Amino acid sequence: LFEEAAMKLNMVGLVGFLQQLRKASQSQLFNSITETGDYSLAMPGDAKSTLDRRSALHLFRLGEAMLRIVRNKNRPLLHMMKAWSVVAPHLVEVIKTFIPFQAACHKDRHVSQKAVSFIHDVLTEVLTSWAELPHFHFNEALFRPFEHIMQLELCDEDVQDQVVTSIGELVEMCSPQILSGWRPLFSALRTVHSSKTDTKDYLLGEYSMGKSERLPSSHSTSISRRFNNVLLFHLFPTFFLSVGKSQAPVFDVFEAFINTDNIQVFANAATDYIMCLMKFVKGLGEVDYKEIGDCIHVSGFSSTDLCVPALDYLHRCSQLLAKIYKMPSKPVFLGARLASLPMKPQERSISSEDGIDCVLQEFDDDTGLIQVWILLLEQLTAAVSNCPRQHQPPTLELLFTLLREVTAVPGPGFAIFAVIQLLLPVMLLWLQRSHGDHSYWDVAAANFKHAIGLSCELVVEHVNSFIHSGELCLQRLRIFSVYSGFS
């Protein structure tokens, strides 16, 4: 019955069948089973007795039906989309319901693991068998359950590990086919957390024999093998530490994305890529690590091992934005709305007088690229004052490197905007953070002085550059001087 329904029913009948099967699964899991805890974990086809067949989970039948649908090449894409809209929310709600009981019952853990496995198997089948056409975003809906699972308030470490490992395997096998799926993928990774007492293998740099350089990208190194081989570090830590290390396996996902040949794919997910990397810059953990605290050090792990590679990928993102900016035909950045920067009343009055909006409009071509660039710089400037203290020096170095690079591309006007609207307000807020508590500066003074020195050096370089560039920059220099005095 279940096989024939998945293979032969038309779309209306198929959706109705899946909806009824979902209701039966909900009743079985959330009513009778949660009360008695009596059910079989065998797949329906593996049930040995009549009693086992009666108690076999309808969740398994629903997952198997979905897999038969995606494997059926005679069904159009619309059928898969309709079916997934019925099945995927149920898989997520199963995980949400059973997570609180997992610590007490091994069977509950197995149910949630099986739900994640069904999502992984469906994604693998679709990505390897179907090509997403331009202007379609079905892959985004495919990956959305991973995002919803990771965002659950009670998402435990076992579920997180399974989801992150599944993402790594999917990126390794099908990275060119992910396309619109990158956005929810990065949103899922953005919620990864690491406790002080137990650091996950995919967040540890891989230690390799005789190599001190970073290992090759995911195109030449198996991501799944890297996730597994990190376990060797726990067996022979002293030996591996002595021969060098590379970045954590989770960064192979970012490597695959930044190396994509499809510029529109990059443009669609650039904001999610940036925000996800900023999570590693700001520090992982169940506790928010602030600038006055230390980074975590667990079993040879330091959070700077995550911060430094993340900063490198942010730098490569800025370089790619510069290349795209010089293209005659640019893609549209769909996530540019996330980079909107409302102006303060004081700034708005000055800008209307001196024309800062006109300066910025010289570089804004309505593709959203400039807004994404602003988002990148905005996130970095905001992070320098409140990220973990050990993260601040490399973050500051990258920030001022980018502020110098944008003077050439997009140009001096954009560099003025970045200093006035982003850098100087953050420096002022950082100065005000002590709130009269002088002990704050006992730990914060060194990095703050470093930032002040870099800011002064940057301003002097900009002023000298604008003076020597001729008459066209006199108006920009006047705007820069007004804003510098205002800040």
PyMOL commands that set and color helices and strands:
alter all, ss='L'
color gray80, all
select helices_A, chain A and resi 2-8+11-36+44-46+50-55+58-71+77-101+106-129+138-150+157-189+201-203+223-229+231-235+237-241+251-258+263-282+304-325+334-339+345-354+356-361+369-383+389-405+412-431+440-468+471-486
alter helices_A, ss='H'
color red, helices_A
select strands_A, chain A and resi 297-298+301-302
alter strands_A, ss='S'
color yellow, strands_A
deselect
rebuild
show_as cartoon
